[in-house]
Structures are given as C-alpha cells and as structure tokens.
Amino acid sequence: MASLFETLMLVCFGLSWPINGMKAYHARTAKGTSLPFLLLIIVGYVGGITAKILNGQLNYVLVVYLINLAIVLCNLAIYIRNCAIDRAEESRTAQNLA
C-alpha cells in the first residue's frame, strides 16, 4: 500500500515537470528558472532511486522515479539551452549599444 501512495506522489510531481519544461522551452529564456532548484530535485530523485536499489525494491515505483529523473534532466537541458539564448541576446544587445 505504501508503494501505491509513493507512486501517487511521484506521478503528481512527474506531471508537473513536462508542463514546466514546455513553458521554459517556449519562453526561450532562463530567467525565472532556478538551477540550484533543478539540481536539488535531480539529487532527490537519484537518492530515491538509490534507496530503491539498495533495498532491493525493484518494482514499478522505481520505473516512475526513472521517468521523473529523465524528465527533470530534459528540463535541465532546456535550462542550459535557454542560458545560451540569453547570453546570445545579451551579446547582440551589447553590440547594438556600442
């Protein structure tokens, strides 16, 4: 029963990440996105995955952890892309002012 509730929690968190990623992708800016927050979430999911493996709980909950981690890593990639876009835009703006 505990695994069911853990899965519910992970699914609820997991559904929010694709929405966040799409919003960030379309925004084309890293402004308003926190790198430390993303990294903390990644560490948390890695911790949850590690705990499942160490406890020998290789079940569907582990799969949900892995899917969530993959989605958050996609969000991290979008953040890195958006930082590059922000830097290019700042460079263009600086050249136009000069």
MARMIKOL-67112 format. One record per atom (N, C-alpha, C): chain; residue in three letters; atom name; residue number from 1; x, y, z. Coordinates in pm, 1 decimal, always signed. Each point is the difference from the previous one (the first is absolute). Example, Ala and Ser with C-alpha at 12.3 -4.5 7.8 and 13.67 -1.06 7.14 Angstrom:
# MARMIKOL-67112
R mol type atom seq       c1       c2       c3
R   A  ALA    N   1  +1319.0   -569.0   +780.0
R   A  ALA   CA   1    -89.0   +119.0     +0.0
R   A  ALA    C   1    +90.0   +120.0     +0.0
R   A  SER    N   2    -35.0   +105.0    -72.0
R   A  SER   CA   2    +82.0   +119.0     +6.0
R   A  SER    C   2    -77.0   +109.0    +73.0
# end
This chain:
# MARMIKOL-67112
R mol type atom seq       c1       c2       c3
R   A  MET    N   1    +82.7   -120.4     +0.0
R   A  MET   CA   1    -82.7   +120.4     +0.0
R   A  MET    C   1    +87.1   +126.8     +0.0
R   A  ALA    N   2   +112.1     -3.1    +73.0
R   A  ALA   CA   2    +89.5   +115.7     +4.9
R   A  ALA    C   2    +56.3    +31.1   -138.0
R   A  SER    N   3    +30.9   -103.9    -77.3
R   A  SER   CA   3    +51.7    +21.2   -136.0
R   A  SER    C   3   -102.8    +69.9    -87.8
R   A  LEU    N   4   -125.3    -29.9    +21.4
R   A  LEU   CA   4   -105.9    +63.9    -77.9
R   A  LEU    C   4     -3.9   +150.0    +28.0
R   A  PHE    N   5     +9.5    +37.9   +127.1
R   A  PHE   CA   5     -2.2   +142.0    +35.4
R   A  PHE    C   5   +128.6    +70.6    -44.6
R   A  GLU    N   6   +111.8    -70.4     +7.0
R   A  GLU   CA   6   +125.1    +56.5    -49.2
R   A  GLU    C   6    -10.0    +25.4   -150.6
R   A  THR    N   7    -59.7    -93.4    -71.1
R   A  THR   CA   7    -19.2    +15.7   -143.5
R   A  THR    C   7    -92.2   +117.2    -29.4
R   A  LEU    N   8   -106.1    +15.1    +76.6
R   A  LEU   CA   8    -91.1   +112.6    -16.7
R   A  LEU    C   8    +74.8   +132.1    +14.4
R   A  MET    N   9    +84.1     +9.8   +102.0
R   A  MET   CA   9    +78.5   +120.5    +22.2
R   A  MET    C   9    +92.5    +24.8   -118.9
R   A  LEU    N  10    +66.1   -104.0    -48.2
R   A  LEU   CA  10    +92.7    +14.2   -111.4
R   A  LEU    C  10    -71.7    +37.4   -129.6
R   A  VAL    N  11   -116.8    -56.1    -22.0
R   A  VAL   CA  11    -77.0    +32.6   -120.5
R   A  VAL    C  11    -45.1   +146.4     +4.7
R   A  CYS    N  12    -43.7    +45.9   +115.6
R   A  CYS   CA  12    -41.8   +139.9    +12.4
R   A  CYS    C  12   +117.6    +94.3    -27.5
R   A  PHE    N  13   +114.5    -29.2    +60.3
R   A  PHE   CA  13   +118.9    +80.8    -28.0
R   A  PHE    C  13    +38.9    -13.4   -146.4
R   A  GLY    N  14     -3.9   -123.1    -49.1
R   A  GLY   CA  14    +43.2    -28.5   -135.9
R   A  GLY    C  14    -83.2    +69.4   -105.4
R   A  LEU    N  15   -127.8    +19.4    +23.9
R   A  LEU   CA  15    -85.8    +67.0    -97.6
R   A  LEU    C  15    +31.4   +148.9    -11.4
R   A  SER    N  16    +53.4    +57.0   +105.2
R   A  SER   CA  16    +29.9   +142.8     -4.0
R   A  SER    C  16   +126.5    +30.2    -79.9
R   A  TRP    N  17    +92.9    -93.0     -8.1
R   A  TRP   CA  17   +127.7    +27.3    -67.0
R   A  TRP    C  17    -12.9    +20.1   -150.6
R   A  PRO    N  18    -77.1    -80.3    -72.7
R   A  PRO   CA  18    -14.6    +27.1   -143.8
R   A  PRO    C  18    -65.2   +136.0    -27.3
R   A  ILE    N  19    -94.4    +37.6    +83.8
R   A  ILE   CA  19    -64.7   +130.7    -15.2
R   A  ILE    C  19   +102.7   +111.1    +19.0
R   A  ASN    N  20    +82.2    -14.3   +103.5
R   A  ASN   CA  20   +104.3    +97.9    +27.6
R   A  ASN    C  20   +100.7     +5.5   -114.8
R   A  GLY    N  21    +37.3   -115.5    -51.1
R   A  GLY   CA  21    +96.5     -5.8   -109.4
R   A  GLY    C  21    -52.5    +65.5   -127.3
R   A  MET    N  22   -124.4    -25.3    -33.2
R   A  MET   CA  22    -58.8    +60.4   -120.2
R   A  MET    C  22     -9.3   +152.3    +14.6
R   A  LYS    N  23    -36.8    +44.6   +118.1
R   A  LYS   CA  23     -8.8   +143.9    +24.7
R   A  LYS    C  23   +137.8    +64.9    -16.1
R   A  ALA    N  24   +101.9    -62.8    +57.4
R   A  ALA   CA  24   +136.9    +53.2     -9.3
R   A  ALA    C  24    +50.6     -5.6   -144.1
R   A  TYR    N  25    -32.9   -106.7    -70.9
R   A  TYR   CA  25    +43.6    -14.3   -139.1
R   A  TYR    C  25    -57.8   +111.8    -86.2
R   A  HIS    N  26   -127.1    +26.6    +15.6
R   A  HIS   CA  26    -65.7   +103.1    -79.2
R   A  HIS    C  26    +40.8   +140.9    +43.8
R   A  ALA    N  27    +34.3    +17.2   +126.8
R   A  ALA   CA  27    +40.9   +130.9    +49.8
R   A  ALA    C  27   +136.2    +41.8    -56.3
R   A  ARG    N  28    +86.2    -96.5    -29.8
R   A  ARG   CA  28   +133.1    +24.0    -55.7
R   A  ARG    C  28    +85.3    +90.5    +88.3
R   A  THR    N  29    -19.5     -9.9   +131.1
R   A  THR   CA  29    +82.9    +73.4    +95.3
R   A  THR    C  29    +12.5    -82.3   +127.4
R   A  ALA    N  30   +115.4    +14.7    +64.1
R   A  ALA   CA  30    +22.5    -68.9   +126.8
R   A  ALA    C  30    -43.9    +85.8   +118.6
R   A  LYS    N  31    -40.9   +121.7    -29.2
R   A  LYS   CA  31    -45.0    +89.1   +107.2
R   A  LYS    C  31   -120.5    -61.6    +69.1
R   A  GLY    N  32     +4.6     -1.8   +130.3
R   A  GLY   CA  32   -109.2    -57.6    +77.7
R   A  GLY    C  32    +18.4   -148.1    +28.9
R   A  THR    N  33   +107.1    -58.8    -53.9
R   A  THR   CA  33    +28.2   -141.7    +26.2
R   A  THR    C  33   +119.6     -8.3    +93.0
R   A  SER    N  34     -8.1    -86.4    +98.9
R   A  SER   CA  34   +105.8    -12.3    +99.7
R   A  SER    C  34    +81.7   -126.4    -24.6
R   A  LEU    N  35   +127.8    +17.0    -35.6
R   A  LEU   CA  35    +88.9   -114.3    -18.0
R   A  LEU    C  35    +17.7    -78.3   +130.9
R   A  PRO    N  36    +22.6    +66.9   +114.1
R   A  PRO   CA  36    +12.8    -77.0   +124.6
R   A  PRO    C  36   -124.6    -85.1    +29.3
R   A  PHE    N  37   -117.9    +52.7    -30.6
R   A  PHE   CA  37   -122.9    -75.7    +22.1
R   A  PHE    C  37     -2.5   -124.9    -87.4
R   A  LEU    N  38    +30.5    +15.0   -129.5
R   A  LEU   CA  38     +2.8   -115.7    -88.9
R   A  LEU    C  38   +100.5   -104.6    +48.8
R   A  LEU    N  39   +118.3    +46.2    +38.9
R   A  LEU   CA  39   +103.0    -93.6    +46.7
R   A  LEU    C  39    -42.7    -70.6   +128.6
R   A  LEU    N  40    -67.0    +71.7    +87.1
R   A  LEU   CA  40    -49.4    -60.3   +123.8
R   A  LEU    C  40   -104.1   -107.8    -29.4
R   A  ILE    N  41    -87.4    +25.6    -93.7
R   A  ILE   CA  41   -100.1    -99.7    -39.4
R   A  ILE    C  41    +68.8   -123.0    -59.3
R   A  ILE    N  42    +99.9    +21.7    -84.6
R   A  ILE   CA  42    +73.8   -111.6    -59.6
R   A  ILE    C  42    +66.3    -83.7   +108.1
R   A  VAL    N  43    +64.5    +64.7    +95.0
R   A  VAL   CA  43    +64.9    -73.2   +110.5
R   A  VAL    C  43   -104.4    -78.5    +79.3
R   A  GLY    N  44   -116.0    +58.8    +21.3
R   A  GLY   CA  44   -107.1    -68.5    +71.9
R   A  GLY    C  44    -46.4   -125.4    -72.6
R   A  TYR    N  45    -20.2    +10.6   -132.2
R   A  TYR   CA  45    -41.6   -117.4    -76.0
R   A  TYR    C  45   +109.6   -106.1     -1.9
R   A  VAL    N  46   +125.5    +41.2    -13.4
R   A  VAL   CA  46   +110.8    -96.9     +4.2
R   A  VAL    C  46     +3.9    -68.7   +136.4
R   A  GLY    N  47    -25.9    +76.0   +106.9
R   A  GLY   CA  47     -6.4    -59.2   +133.5
R   A  GLY    C  47   -112.6   -101.4    +11.8
R   A  GLY    N  48   -116.3    +33.2    -53.0
R   A  GLY   CA  48   -113.2    -92.8     +3.0
R   A  GLY    C  48    +28.2   -126.0    -79.5
R   A  ILE    N  49    +61.9    +15.9   -115.9
R   A  ILE   CA  49    +36.0   -115.4    -83.2
R   A  ILE    C  49   +102.1    -87.1    +71.9
R   A  THR    N  50    +99.4    +63.8    +58.7
R   A  THR   CA  50   +102.9    -74.0    +73.7
R   A  THR    C  50    -59.9    -77.0   +116.7
R   A  ALA    N  51    -91.0    +63.2    +72.0
R   A  ALA   CA  51    -65.1    -67.8   +113.2
R   A  ALA    C  51    -77.1   -123.0    -47.4
R   A  LYS    N  52    -72.2    +13.9   -110.7
R   A  LYS   CA  52    -76.8   -113.9    -53.5
R   A  LYS    C  52    +93.5   -114.7    -37.0
R   A  ILE    N  53   +111.0    +32.1    -64.9
R   A  ILE   CA  53    +94.9   -103.5    -41.4
R   A  ILE    C  53    +64.4    -66.2   +121.5
R   A  LEU    N  54    +45.3    +80.7    +95.8
R   A  LEU   CA  54    +65.9    -55.2   +119.0
R   A  LEU    C  54    -94.4    -85.8    +84.1
R   A  ASN    N  55   -128.5    +35.5     +0.4
R   A  ASN   CA  55    -98.4    -78.5    +75.8
R   A  ASN    C  55    -55.4   -117.6    -79.5
R   A  GLY    N  56    +46.4    -14.0   -123.4
R   A  GLY   CA  56    -47.2   -110.2    -82.8
R   A  GLY    C  56   -145.0    +14.9    -44.0
R   A  GLN    N  57    -50.1   +121.5     -0.3
R   A  GLN   CA  57   -139.0    +26.3    -39.0
R   A  GLN    C  57     -6.4    +34.8   -148.1
R   A  LEU    N  58    +28.4    -97.5    -83.0
R   A  LEU   CA  58     +1.9    +20.9   -143.8
R   A  LEU    C  58   -139.9    -25.3    -54.4
R   A  ASN    N  59    -83.9   +102.4    +10.1
R   A  ASN   CA  59   -139.5    -12.2    -42.0
R   A  ASN    C  59    -41.7   +119.8    -84.3
R   A  TYR    N  60   -127.2    +15.2    -23.0
R   A  TYR   CA  60    -52.0   +106.7    -84.5
R   A  TYR    C  60    +31.1   +138.8    +54.4
R   A  VAL    N  61    +17.9    +13.3   +129.7
R   A  VAL   CA  61    +31.1   +130.9    +57.9
R   A  VAL    C  61   +136.2    +47.2    -50.4
R   A  LEU    N  62    +94.5    -92.4    -10.6
R   A  LEU   CA  62   +132.2    +33.7    -51.9
R   A  LEU    C  62    -10.6    +53.8   -142.0
R   A  VAL    N  63    -86.4    -58.0    -79.5
R   A  VAL   CA  63    -20.5    +45.7   -137.7
R   A  VAL    C  63    -51.5   +143.6     -0.2
R   A  VAL    N  64    -91.1    +31.9    +90.4
R   A  VAL   CA  64    -53.8   +136.4     +6.7
R   A  VAL    C  64   +109.8    +98.1    +40.3
R   A  TYR    N  65    +85.6    -39.5    +95.0
R   A  TYR   CA  65   +115.1    +83.9    +36.8
R   A  TYR    C  65    +87.3    +26.5   -122.6
R   A  LEU    N  66    +28.3   -103.5    -77.7
R   A  LEU   CA  66    +87.2    +13.9   -116.9
R   A  LEU    C  66    -62.5    +90.7   -105.7
R   A  ILE    N  67   -129.1    -13.2    -21.7
R   A  ILE   CA  67    -69.5    +86.5    -96.7
R   A  ILE    C  67     +6.1   +145.3    +46.6
R   A  ASN    N  68    -27.3    +22.3   +128.0
R   A  ASN   CA  68     +4.5   +136.4    +53.2
R   A  ASN    C  68   +140.1    +58.7    -12.7
R   A  LEU    N  69   +101.7    -79.8    +30.9
R   A  LEU   CA  69   +137.8    +47.1    -11.7
R   A  LEU    C  69    +29.7    +38.3   -144.9
R   A  ALA    N  70    -42.0    -81.3    -94.0
R   A  ALA   CA  70    +23.0    +29.9   -141.6
R   A  ALA    C  70    -66.5   +131.8    -39.6
R   A  ILE    N  71   -120.2    +22.1    +48.0
R   A  ILE   CA  71    -71.9   +123.4    -34.0
R   A  ILE    C  71    +68.3   +121.3    +61.8
R   A  VAL    N  72    +47.0    -11.7   +123.9
R   A  VAL   CA  72    +68.7   +112.6    +63.9
R   A  VAL    C  72   +133.1    +25.9    -70.9
R   A  LEU    N  73    +67.3   -105.6    -45.0
R   A  LEU   CA  73   +123.4    +19.3    -76.9
R   A  LEU    C  73    -29.1    +72.9   -130.6
R   A  CYS    N  74   -114.3    -26.8    -61.1
R   A  CYS   CA  74    -41.7    +75.7   -119.2
R   A  CYS    C  74    -20.6   +147.0    +35.3
R   A  ASN    N  75    -59.0    +26.3   +116.0
R   A  ASN   CA  75    -17.2   +138.0    +46.2
R   A  ASN    C  75   +135.9    +67.1    +18.5
R   A  LEU    N  76    +97.4    -74.4    +51.5
R   A  LEU   CA  76   +135.0    +53.6    +16.6
R   A  LEU    C  76    +60.2    +34.0   -136.5
R   A  ALA    N  77    -19.3    -86.2    -97.9
R   A  ALA   CA  77    +50.4    +26.7   -135.1
R   A  ALA    C  77    -65.5   +124.8    -58.3
R   A  ILE    N  78   -128.7    +16.9    +23.0
R   A  ILE   CA  78    -70.7   +119.8    -47.4
R   A  ILE    C  78    +54.8   +123.8    +69.7
R   A  TYR    N  79    +28.8    -11.9   +129.2
R   A  TYR   CA  79    +58.1   +112.1    +75.2
R   A  TYR    C  79   +134.3    +40.1    -61.9
R   A  ILE    N  80    +84.9    -98.4    -30.9
R   A  ILE   CA  80   +131.3    +27.6    -59.5
R   A  ILE    C  80    -17.4    +66.7   -136.6
R   A  ARG    N  81    -91.0    -50.8    -79.2
R   A  ARG   CA  81    -31.3    +60.9   -130.5
R   A  ARG    C  81    -46.0   +144.1    +17.5
R   A  ASN    N  82    -89.6    +21.7    +95.2
R   A  ASN   CA  82    -52.7   +134.5    +21.0
R   A  ASN    C  82   +107.5    +95.5    +51.0
R   A  CYS    N  83    +93.9    -49.6    +79.1
R   A  CYS   CA  83   +112.3    +84.7    +44.3
R   A  CYS    C  83    +82.1    +44.6   -120.5
R   A  ALA    N  84    +22.6    -92.0    -94.8
R   A  ALA   CA  84    +74.3    +34.6   -121.1
R   A  ALA    C  84    -75.3   +105.0    -81.4
R   A  ILE    N  85   -131.3    -15.5     -9.3
R   A  ILE   CA  85    -81.6    +99.1    -71.4
R   A  ILE    C  85     +9.0   +135.7    +69.7
R   A  ASP    N  86     -7.0     -0.3   +133.9
R   A  ASP   CA  86    +10.4   +125.5    +76.1
R   A  ASP    C  86   +135.5    +67.0    -24.4
R   A  ARG    N  87   +108.6    -79.6     +1.7
R   A  ARG   CA  87   +133.4    +56.9    -22.6
R   A  ARG    C  87    +11.3    +58.9   -140.2
R   A  ALA    N  88    -52.8    -69.5   -100.7
R   A  ALA   CA  88     +4.3    +50.0   -136.7
R   A  ALA    C  88    -79.1   +129.8    -12.3
R   A  GLU    N  89   -113.9     +5.3    +64.0
R   A  GLU   CA  89    -83.8   +120.5     -3.9
R   A  GLU    C  89    +70.6   +116.7    +69.4
R   A  GLU    N  90    +63.6    -26.9   +113.8
R   A  GLU   CA  90    +74.6   +105.5    +71.0
R   A  GLU    C  90   +116.1    +49.8    -85.1
R   A  SER    N  91    +65.6    -91.3    -70.2
R   A  SER   CA  91   +111.6    +37.4    -87.4
R   A  SER    C  91    -48.7    +87.0   -115.7
R   A  ARG    N  92   -111.5    -38.2    -61.3
R   A  ARG   CA  92    -58.0    +79.9   -108.6
R   A  ARG    C  92    -38.9   +139.0    +49.6
R   A  THR    N  93    -59.1     +6.2   +118.3
R   A  THR   CA  93    -41.9   +127.4    +56.8
R   A  THR    C  93   +121.8    +88.0    +27.0
R   A  ALA    N  94   +106.0    -59.2    +54.4
R   A  ALA   CA  94   +122.0    +75.5    +29.7
R   A  ALA    C  94    +63.6    +52.0   -129.1
R   A  GLN    N  95     -2.3    -80.8   -106.1
R   A  GLN   CA  95    +57.4    +44.6   -128.5
R   A  GLN    C  95    -83.5   +113.0    -59.2
R   A  ASN    N  96   -130.4     -6.6    +15.3
R   A  ASN   CA  96    -85.9   +105.2    -53.7
R   A  ASN    C  96    +17.2   +132.0    +74.2
R   A  LEU    N  97    +33.6     -7.7   +128.9
R   A  LEU   CA  97    +19.0   +121.5    +79.7
R   A  LEU    C  97   +136.1    +64.2    -26.5
R   A  ALA    N  98    +96.3    -80.5    -47.3
R   A  ALA   CA  98   +135.5    +50.6    -21.5
R   A  ALA    C  98    +15.4    +77.9   -127.0
# end
